[in-house]
């Protein structure tokens, strides 16, 4: 009986000790991060990686409302929501970039003209003004350049561009809007692209709880989110690619999801550059509002954040060449060396996921135009 009591006492003390250590750990973490970001511990960054420290989004400026009333922005918004830009008059830009679904579509891949499907997930347009390149493979370098592709793609809006300008000019309301925006009702494709791009540059994320935390409201994150923040910056190695104000390095990486010579094969940036070293590389997506932009990855095949973090936890090295034939194939995808096995525990994975929630703001709400020019 005495032996049982002793064992029970030892176990009880161990539990108390563990709880005390856990409490001290979170107190220490809070102390480290309850300071200006410039005084935070440096993150775990590999040699040669260019990175930027986190930065909060600005608070909403009252000038936003006058911005939305500028002629070019108003025109761009109407064009964005108007299915007249499609060959069938049934599909608009907002069909895939829906304001109610974080300016994405929550689909694995988009469905367009004649119910044809694409092969890449719709990227949210939030904060697109800050992107250096457009599309998963970076084939466009400006929003103006980007606008043409979905309008004329046969599996998206399927519009014959030679017919679009006459189609819009036939509508008096649009002639008036273009004159207000550009000073002349004799518009062509460059003005259409400019108006669409101007509107899209207004689509910015709302501030998240993490933005409040960065600006000094240190109660904005709970204990699990604080632990997740620290893991994100250290053991989980996330900041090697997801850093700065928008949690992206704007670079291209192969994370092992090329499906080379299999179903779902996508050679990524190679299609643009024709450089074998770019096989399987895709642009680093922004993690702002990440929990609102599922499903994830270029192919939209992942709809569970725990599963996504588990994938990174594995290091993805199993997708590298495994035999002499694959080694000799210059096109065989090589996983980015930044990916390493992380050895995160289940608890740590949940803490990183909690941080993902903290950098996700409330969903963007924008009413569709009540009336389109006709």
Secondary structure, DSSP 4 states (H G I P E B T S, - for coil): -HHHHHHHHHHHHHHHHHHHHHHHHHHHHHHHHSS-GGGSPPP---TT-------PPPPPPTHHHHHTTSHHHHHHHHHHH-GGGSTTS---GGGTSBGGGTTB-SSSS-B-GGG-B-SSPPPP-TTGGG-SSBSTT--BSSHHHHHHHHHH-TTTT---HHHHHHHHHT-HHHHHHHHHHHS-S---HHHHHHHHHHHHTT--PPP-HHHHHHTT-TTSS-HHHHHHHHHHHTTT-GGGTS-TTTT--S-EE--S---TTSTT---BTHHHH--GGGTTBEE----TTGGGS-SBSTT--B--HHHHHHHHHH-SGGGS--SHHHHH-TTS----TT-------HHHHHHHHHHHHHT--SPP--PPPS----
